[in-house]
Amino acid sequence: MILARAAAQGIDPAPLLPDVVALYQDLHRHPELSGAEYRTQRAVAAALAGTGAEVHECADTGLVAVLRNGPGEVVWMRADTDALPLREATDLPYASEATAVLDGGEVVGVMHACGHDVHTAALVGALRYLDGAREGWRGTVVGVFQPAEETGRGAGQVLDEVLDGSAGQGVPLPDVVYAQHVTSAPLGRVVCRPGWFLSHQRSWKVTVRGTGGHASRPHLARDPIVAAASMVGALQTVVSRAVDPFRMAVLTVGTFHAGTKENIIPAEAVFTVSTRTFEPAVSDVVETSMSRVLEGEAAVHGVTVEVEQLSEIPACFNDENVAAGVVDALAPIFGPDQVVVPQDPFPAADDFCHYGRRLGVPSVIWNFGVQEQELFEADTPPPRNHDARFAPHPRHAVALGVVAVISVILDRLRA
């Protein structure tokens, strides 16, 4: 129905969709971790070969594709390309069997569990469509295929090269920047909120150092596992007891590593913490409370604790006027009842926030649903992003992503 509505609006990408879906399934089958997206880079370049797009490599594994069509505004559209260290559990015929070796030597599965393969294929499809429909728009479209979103570093790397590096010589600066992201919602649902949309995210590595020893004589050791476990439990009080209940905050311990054998008390335990907030004052409360808990528990157990910040991604702010334009552009295609403007922002984070901040232009990111309606009518909730079972619809997800990008860009650059 959405494709039919798009065709009624003069947008018909149907002839391109078989190739775009094939690209999506190829990317899904061959995911790559942040900073290692070399095959993905080559696949995108090959898919854009034969178009009028000028392709520039940037950020080592990224690409910027510039499609010029006379005078007019410059629109950037970002798609992220990296995958996650997760072993896929979808049973799809094109499921990933890829593995990678982490810095510590651990072998992990690799999976597109956050839909970046959908974003990448959809942007390729939109650029190919716009290249063949130049009579309908004027200006310049820049497709930004950004690596390393999951680490929070990719956007900054792309911007460094475009603003100060060799890529900047051929890439025009934008008047507006867009992005879209899949979410766990029924196919065809679009979510776009003006103002704060995504949260401020920070992550830390916590290293607890004690004194190792034999498991039979724990009194002669200072057990970092017991201390770290106590810290993990106590950290749960940061949000429940230090943060105003009318303010949003999330604290999650995502990894915990310690020891090599069951009868050895190790000298060190390491875990990582991720926090999400919107308001700077709440961020300060969370960080101060977290430090107090960690130092207090370390003193109780006679160990030391070292905290290293790993990443920080500011909150995403959607320009209100541009967000209203996105809603207006997508409502006739997806249906007014399917384009949702939520009351509250979401606790997810995305380094897309850096584009508008550093370029000094309005930016908007929106979400769109990619799962069958039946999943939301079952007794158990459907798999969400970053779940090894997360599986966008094999054809419709990409088609909707293509249509959304085309609709928003044509609305902005209509001839």
Summary of the structure (lengths in Angstrom):
residues: 415
radius of gyration: 23.0
end to end distance: 26.2
largest distance: 79.6
contacts: 1449
relative contact order: 0.19
helix: 39%
strand: 28%
